[in-house]
């Protein structure tokens, strides 16, 4: 391993007190969101990272409670649990990028580090998790240390639209369901182009609308609004537009595929994790009944001061998001797993110029 890793010169400074109050975080989230809706693009680009950070300050406790350490959907095989499908999915992305020891890799929007731990353990690569949520980094650093991967896996507190690292830092970049938070996908992919070495590759698994989405259908638009508003997502792209945007940034497309449509099983759709169809003690918190129960119980816990103020409000907020995701999945107008695997040309010249 090199003496200096990406991020070594940019210390992670996490203020845990900043994210201690869900009500305050959710209030900030709604205020920033309302302000952003009335702003010009440049101002929205500046405000969106703050919006996303406060969103995760509010919801991370619920994500950990319901999802563990990995916060993304995955194509499910019959008989496969959510955790098993996530682990397989993570490892497959590492294999697609041919990650190996000595490679410098970025996990863009890395959450609390679940995929980074899985991929880091399987590949031996040096992975830098880029995240703008102090709450998640604080949890993630403990998880990485517990996994014994602190020498190869680390976190960088940064806005992924403007990463404080030198050009051509990484051999590869991957991301699970995080690019959708970007205020401008083209600017983000251009930033990735800057960070990736010539010949390096990216594997972006992200939320997109499918070609079945009808912008003239009022119900489709309602689902879109509920997904975006309640998930800190400014403007979801279609699968076609996602590919075009990656190309406009200068990358060469290797593969672009809806992993849910291609590899998923109709008997085990990705959204079954939110429906209660894979019921178990550990999955119960993700089900409609479990989510409603959590929202009710947290109201009581707030009253007796056993839960922070705003906990029940956050639970109800997330229930709206979950219901919209399920309906979007059932109508096949939305996918959480659209993969774009692309390469930066070996030539220094941007292929889009």
C-alpha positions as CSV (number, residue, x, y, z in Angstrom):
1,X,0.0,0.0,0.0
2,X,1.3,3.5,-0.8
3,X,2.5,5.7,2.0
4,X,-0.2,8.2,1.3
5,X,-3.8,7.3,0.4
6,X,-6.5,9.5,-1.1
7,X,-7.9,11.5,1.7
8,X,-4.9,11.3,4.0
9,X,-4.3,15.0,3.5
10,X,-7.9,15.8,4.1
11,X,-8.8,14.8,7.7
12,X,-12.3,13.6,8.4
13,X,-13.9,15.9,11.0
14,X,-17.2,14.6,12.3
15,X,-19.4,16.5,14.7
16,X,-21.7,13.9,16.1
17,X,-23.7,16.6,18.0
18,X,-24.7,18.1,14.7
19,X,-26.9,15.2,13.8
20,X,-28.3,14.3,17.2
21,X,-31.9,15.8,16.8
22,X,-34.1,14.2,14.1
23,X,-36.7,17.0,14.4
24,X,-34.1,19.7,13.8
25,X,-32.5,17.7,10.9
26,X,-35.9,17.2,9.3
27,X,-36.9,20.8,9.8
28,X,-33.7,21.9,8.1
29,X,-34.3,19.4,5.3
30,X,-37.7,20.9,4.5
31,X,-36.5,24.5,4.8
32,X,-33.6,23.9,2.4
33,X,-35.9,21.9,0.0
34,X,-38.5,24.7,-0.1
35,X,-35.7,27.3,-0.7
36,X,-34.1,25.2,-3.4
37,X,-37.3,24.9,-5.4
38,X,-37.4,28.7,-5.9
39,X,-33.7,29.1,-6.7
40,X,-31.7,29.2,-9.9
41,X,-29.7,26.1,-10.9
42,X,-26.4,27.5,-9.5
43,X,-27.9,28.1,-6.1
44,X,-29.6,24.7,-6.1
45,X,-26.3,23.0,-6.9
46,X,-24.8,24.7,-3.8
47,X,-27.7,23.9,-1.5
48,X,-28.3,20.2,-2.5
49,X,-25.4,18.7,-0.6
50,X,-26.7,20.4,2.6
51,X,-30.1,19.0,1.8
52,X,-28.8,15.5,1.4
53,X,-26.6,15.7,4.5
54,X,-29.6,16.8,6.7
55,X,-31.8,14.1,5.2
56,X,-29.3,11.4,6.3
57,X,-28.9,13.0,9.7
58,X,-32.6,12.5,10.1
59,X,-33.0,9.0,8.6
60,X,-29.8,7.1,9.2
61,X,-31.0,5.6,12.5
62,X,-34.1,4.2,10.7
63,X,-32.0,2.8,7.8
64,X,-29.6,1.0,10.2
65,X,-32.6,-0.4,12.1
66,X,-34.4,-1.6,9.0
67,X,-31.5,-2.3,6.6
68,X,-28.4,-3.0,8.7
69,X,-25.2,-1.6,7.1
70,X,-26.2,-1.7,3.4
71,X,-28.8,0.7,2.2
72,X,-29.5,-0.4,-1.4
73,X,-31.9,-2.7,-3.2
74,X,-30.6,-5.7,-5.2
75,X,-31.9,-8.2,-7.8
76,X,-33.3,-11.1,-5.7
77,X,-33.0,-14.7,-6.5
78,X,-35.5,-17.2,-5.3
79,X,-34.6,-18.3,-1.8
80,X,-32.2,-15.5,-1.3
81,X,-32.5,-13.1,1.6
82,X,-32.1,-9.3,1.1
83,X,-28.8,-9.4,2.9
84,X,-27.6,-12.3,0.7
85,X,-28.6,-10.5,-2.5
86,X,-26.9,-7.3,-1.4
87,X,-23.7,-9.1,-0.6
88,X,-23.7,-10.9,-3.9
89,X,-24.6,-7.6,-5.8
90,X,-21.7,-5.8,-4.1
91,X,-19.2,-8.5,-4.9
92,X,-20.4,-8.6,-8.5
93,X,-19.8,-4.8,-8.9
94,X,-16.2,-5.4,-7.6
95,X,-15.8,-8.2,-10.2
96,X,-17.1,-6.0,-13.0
97,X,-14.4,-3.4,-12.2
98,X,-11.8,-6.2,-11.8
99,X,-10.8,-4.7,-8.5
100,X,-7.6,-6.1,-6.8
101,X,-5.0,-5.3,-4.2
102,X,-3.2,-2.1,-4.8
103,X,-5.9,-0.4,-6.8
104,X,-7.2,3.0,-5.6
105,X,-11.0,2.9,-5.6
106,X,-13.8,5.4,-4.6
107,X,-17.1,4.4,-3.2
108,X,-19.3,7.4,-4.1
109,X,-21.9,8.1,-1.5
110,X,-20.8,5.2,0.6
111,X,-23.4,5.3,3.4
112,X,-22.1,3.6,6.6
113,X,-19.7,1.5,4.6
114,X,-21.6,-1.8,4.2
115,X,-20.7,-2.3,0.4
116,X,-17.2,-0.9,1.0
117,X,-16.6,-3.6,3.6
118,X,-17.9,-6.3,1.4
119,X,-16.0,-5.2,-1.7
120,X,-12.9,-4.3,0.2
121,X,-12.8,-7.7,1.9
122,X,-13.4,-9.6,-1.4
123,X,-11.0,-7.6,-3.6
124,X,-8.3,-6.3,-1.3
125,X,-8.4,-2.9,-3.0
126,X,-7.8,0.4,-1.2
127,X,-11.2,2.0,-1.0
128,X,-12.1,5.6,-0.1
129,X,-15.7,6.1,0.9
130,X,-16.8,9.6,-0.1
131,X,-19.7,10.9,2.1
132,X,-21.2,14.2,3.2
133,X,-23.0,12.8,6.2
134,X,-21.2,13.1,9.5
135,X,-23.7,10.7,11.1
136,X,-22.9,8.0,8.6
137,X,-19.1,8.5,8.6
138,X,-19.1,8.2,12.4
139,X,-20.9,4.9,12.3
140,X,-18.9,3.7,9.3
141,X,-15.5,4.3,10.8
142,X,-16.5,2.0,13.7
143,X,-17.8,-0.7,11.4
144,X,-14.7,-0.6,9.2
145,X,-12.5,-0.9,12.3
146,X,-14.6,-3.8,13.6
147,X,-14.2,-5.5,10.2
148,X,-10.4,-5.1,10.5
149,X,-10.2,-3.1,7.3
150,X,-9.0,0.2,8.5
151,X,-5.7,-0.1,6.6
152,X,-7.4,-0.4,3.2
153,X,-10.9,1.2,3.7
154,X,-11.4,4.8,4.9
155,X,-13.8,7.7,4.7
156,X,-13.5,11.2,3.2
157,X,-16.0,13.8,4.3
158,X,-16.7,15.6,1.1
159,X,-19.3,16.9,-1.3
160,X,-19.0,14.5,-4.2
161,X,-19.7,17.3,-6.6
162,X,-16.4,18.9,-5.6
163,X,-14.0,16.3,-4.2
164,X,-10.8,17.8,-2.6
165,X,-8.5,15.3,-4.4
166,X,-6.1,15.6,-7.3
167,X,-6.9,14.7,-10.9
168,X,-6.6,11.1,-11.8
169,X,-6.6,9.8,-8.2
170,X,-8.6,6.6,-8.7
171,X,-8.3,3.5,-10.8
172,X,-12.1,2.9,-10.5
173,X,-15.2,4.4,-8.9
174,X,-18.4,2.6,-8.0
175,X,-21.7,3.9,-6.5
176,X,-24.9,2.3,-5.2
177,X,-28.0,4.5,-5.3
178,X,-26.2,7.8,-4.5
179,X,-25.8,9.6,-7.8
180,X,-29.6,10.3,-7.7
181,X,-28.9,12.8,-5.0
182,X,-26.8,15.0,-7.3
183,X,-28.1,18.4,-8.2
184,X,-26.7,18.0,-11.7
185,X,-25.7,14.6,-13.0
186,X,-23.6,15.9,-15.9
187,X,-21.4,18.0,-13.5
188,X,-21.1,15.0,-11.2
189,X,-20.0,12.7,-14.0
190,X,-17.5,15.4,-15.2
191,X,-16.1,15.4,-11.7
192,X,-15.7,11.6,-11.8
193,X,-14.0,11.9,-15.2
194,X,-11.5,14.3,-13.5
195,X,-10.9,11.9,-10.6
196,X,-10.5,8.7,-12.7
197,X,-7.2,7.8,-14.3
198,X,-7.1,7.3,-18.1
199,X,-8.3,3.8,-18.8
200,X,-10.1,3.7,-15.4
201,X,-13.7,2.6,-15.1
202,X,-16.9,3.5,-13.2
203,X,-19.8,1.3,-12.3
204,X,-22.8,3.4,-11.3
205,X,-25.9,1.6,-9.9
206,X,-28.6,4.2,-9.6
207,X,-32.3,5.1,-9.4
208,X,-33.9,5.9,-12.7
209,X,-37.3,6.0,-14.4
210,X,-37.8,3.4,-17.0
211,X,-39.3,3.9,-20.5
212,X,-42.7,2.9,-19.0
213,X,-42.8,6.2,-17.1
214,X,-45.4,8.5,-18.7
215,X,-45.0,12.2,-17.9
216,X,-48.6,12.8,-18.9
217,X,-49.9,10.3,-16.4
218,X,-51.0,12.1,-13.2
219,X,-50.4,9.1,-11.0
220,X,-46.9,8.6,-12.4
221,X,-46.2,12.2,-11.6
222,X,-47.5,11.8,-8.1
223,X,-45.3,8.7,-7.6
224,X,-42.3,10.7,-8.9
225,X,-43.0,13.6,-6.6
226,X,-43.3,11.3,-3.5
227,X,-40.1,9.5,-4.4
228,X,-38.1,12.6,-5.0
229,X,-39.4,14.8,-2.2
230,X,-39.1,12.2,0.5
231,X,-35.6,10.9,-0.6
232,X,-33.6,14.1,-1.1
233,X,-33.6,13.5,-4.9
234,X,-33.9,16.6,-7.0
235,X,-34.6,15.3,-10.5
236,X,-34.5,11.6,-11.4
237,X,-33.4,10.9,-14.9
238,X,-34.7,8.3,-17.3
239,X,-32.4,5.3,-18.0
240,X,-31.8,6.7,-21.5
241,X,-30.8,10.2,-20.2
242,X,-28.5,8.7,-17.6
243,X,-26.5,6.9,-20.3
244,X,-26.4,10.1,-22.5
245,X,-25.1,12.1,-19.5
246,X,-22.3,9.7,-18.8
247,X,-21.3,9.9,-22.5
248,X,-21.5,13.7,-22.5
249,X,-19.0,13.7,-19.6
250,X,-16.5,11.9,-21.8
251,X,-16.8,8.3,-20.8
252,X,-17.1,5.3,-23.2
253,X,-20.1,3.1,-22.3
254,X,-19.2,-0.6,-21.7
255,X,-22.6,-1.7,-20.5
256,X,-25.9,-0.1,-19.6
257,X,-28.5,-2.3,-18.1
258,X,-31.5,-2.3,-15.8
259,X,-30.3,-5.0,-13.4
260,X,-33.7,-5.5,-11.9
261,X,-35.3,-6.2,-15.3
262,X,-32.5,-8.3,-16.6
263,X,-31.5,-10.3,-13.5
264,X,-34.5,-10.0,-11.1
265,X,-37.1,-12.7,-10.6
266,X,-40.8,-11.8,-10.8
267,X,-41.4,-14.0,-7.7
268,X,-38.8,-12.0,-5.7
269,X,-39.1,-8.4,-6.9
270,X,-36.7,-5.8,-5.4
271,X,-39.6,-4.0,-3.6
272,X,-40.7,-7.1,-1.7
273,X,-38.4,-6.0,1.1
274,X,-40.8,-3.1,1.6
275,X,-44.0,-5.2,1.3
276,X,-43.5,-7.8,4.0
277,X,-43.4,-10.7,1.5
278,X,-40.0,-11.9,2.8
279,X,-41.1,-11.7,6.5
280,X,-38.7,-12.5,9.2
281,X,-37.8,-11.0,12.6
282,X,-35.0,-9.0,11.1
283,X,-37.0,-7.8,8.1
284,X,-40.2,-6.9,9.9
285,X,-39.1,-3.3,10.4
286,X,-39.2,-2.7,6.6
287,X,-42.7,-4.0,6.2
288,X,-45.8,-1.8,6.0
289,X,-47.0,-3.1,9.4
290,X,-43.5,-2.8,10.9
291,X,-43.2,0.7,9.6
292,X,-46.6,1.8,10.9
293,X,-45.8,0.2,14.2
294,X,-42.5,2.0,14.4
295,X,-44.1,5.3,13.7
296,X,-46.7,4.7,16.4
297,X,-44.3,3.5,19.1
298,X,-41.8,6.3,18.5
299,X,-44.6,8.8,19.3
300,X,-44.9,7.2,22.7
301,X,-41.1,7.0,23.1
302,X,-40.9,10.7,22.3
303,X,-43.5,11.5,25.0
304,X,-41.6,9.7,27.7
305,X,-38.3,11.1,26.3
306,X,-36.8,7.8,25.3
307,X,-36.5,8.8,21.7
308,X,-35.3,12.1,20.3
309,X,-37.9,14.7,19.2
310,X,-38.8,14.2,15.6
311,X,-38.4,10.4,15.5
312,X,-42.0,9.7,14.8
313,X,-42.2,12.5,12.2
314,X,-39.2,11.0,10.4
315,X,-40.8,7.5,10.5
316,X,-44.0,8.8,8.9
317,X,-42.0,10.8,6.3
318,X,-40.1,7.6,5.3
319,X,-43.4,5.6,5.0
320,X,-44.6,7.9,2.2
321,X,-41.3,7.3,0.4
322,X,-41.5,3.6,0.8
323,X,-45.1,3.4,-0.5
324,X,-44.1,5.4,-3.5
325,X,-41.1,3.1,-4.3
326,X,-43.3,0.0,-4.1
327,X,-45.9,1.4,-6.4
328,X,-43.2,2.6,-8.8
329,X,-41.8,-0.9,-8.8
330,X,-45.2,-2.6,-9.3
331,X,-46.0,-0.3,-12.3
332,X,-42.4,-0.9,-13.6
333,X,-41.9,2.8,-14.1
334,X,-39.0,3.0,-11.7
335,X,-35.8,1.0,-11.1
336,X,-33.4,1.4,-8.2
337,X,-30.7,-0.6,-10.0
338,X,-29.8,0.9,-13.4
339,X,-26.1,0.0,-14.0
340,X,-23.9,2.2,-16.2
341,X,-20.4,0.6,-16.6
342,X,-18.1,3.0,-18.4
343,X,-14.5,3.7,-19.1
344,X,-12.4,6.9,-19.3
345,X,-10.5,6.7,-22.6
346,X,-6.8,5.8,-22.3
347,X,-6.0,9.0,-24.2
348,X,-5.9,12.2,-22.2
349,X,-8.2,13.8,-24.6
350,X,-11.9,13.9,-23.5
351,X,-13.8,11.9,-26.0
352,X,-16.7,14.3,-25.9
353,X,-14.6,17.2,-27.2
